[in-house]
Every structure is written in structure tokens, then in C-alpha cells.
Amino acid sequence: MDSRSYLENTVAAIATLSRDEAKRRIMGFRSSIKLDFTDDYLDAISLDRLRHILLAVVLTCKGND
């Protein structure tokens, strides 16, 4: 898959996630980048912000592969 297709597919998949699913993926994310968010913080931010955090970390980790 070329990088443009990867980006488009990743953005589309994350854009459709529910709040609970986005939060679950952030809290369960495993990579060399350590995420340290509290439940209270993730519950307080918007769904768009949750998706943005997840997209940023997914794309950052993909670039480190």
C-alpha cells in the first residue's frame, strides 16, 4: 500500500470510531511511544480531540517503522 492510501485509510478508519473505541485504542496503544493519559482527561476532551491524538500517534509510529 502506498503512503497516500495508507493515510487515507487510516484517517477514514479513525474518523468513524466512537468515543469509547477511540479511548480504548489510546489507552491500549503499545509501541515505543509511551502514552500516559488519565481516564479523567480523556473523558473531558472532545471526540475530535481523541481521534486527533490517536491519529497522531498512529502516524508517528508508522513513520518510525
C-alpha positions in Angstrom: 0.0 0.0 0.0 1.4 3.4 -0.9 1.7 6.1 1.7 -1.3 8.1 0.3 -3.6 5.1 0.5 -2.3 4.3 4.0 -3.0 7.8 5.2 -6.5 7.9 3.6 -7.5 4.5 5.0 -6.1 5.4 8.5 -7.9 8.7 8.6 -11.2 7.2 7.4 -11.0 4.4 10.0 -10.2 6.7 12.9 -12.8 9.2 11.8 -15.6 6.6 12.3 -14.5 5.5 15.8 -16.9 6.0 18.7 -15.7 7.8 21.8 -15.4 4.5 23.7 -13.4 2.9 20.9 -11.1 5.8 20.4 -10.4 5.9 24.2 -9.9 2.2 24.3 -7.4 2.3 21.5 -5.5 5.2 23.1 -5.3 3.5 26.5 -4.3 0.2 24.9 -1.8 1.6 22.4 1.5 -0.3 22.5 4.6 1.0 20.8 8.0 2.6 21.5 6.0 5.8 22.2 4.5 5.7 25.7 1.1 7.4 26.1 0.2 8.5 29.6 -3.3 9.8 29.7 -5.7 9.6 32.6 -9.3 8.4 32.2 -10.4 11.7 33.6 -8.5 13.7 30.9 -9.7 11.5 28.1 -13.3 11.7 29.3 -13.1 15.5 29.4 -11.9 16.2 25.9 -13.9 16.1 22.7 -14.3 13.1 20.5 -12.5 15.1 17.7 -9.5 15.6 20.1 -9.5 11.9 21.0 -9.4 11.0 17.3 -6.6 13.5 16.7 -4.4 12.1 19.5 -4.9 8.6 18.1 -4.2 9.6 14.5 -1.1 11.5 15.5 0.4 8.6 17.4 -0.5 6.0 14.7 1.1 8.1 12.0 4.1 8.9 14.2 4.7 5.2 14.9 4.2 4.3 11.3 7.0 6.7 10.4 9.3 5.0 12.9 8.9 1.6 11.3 
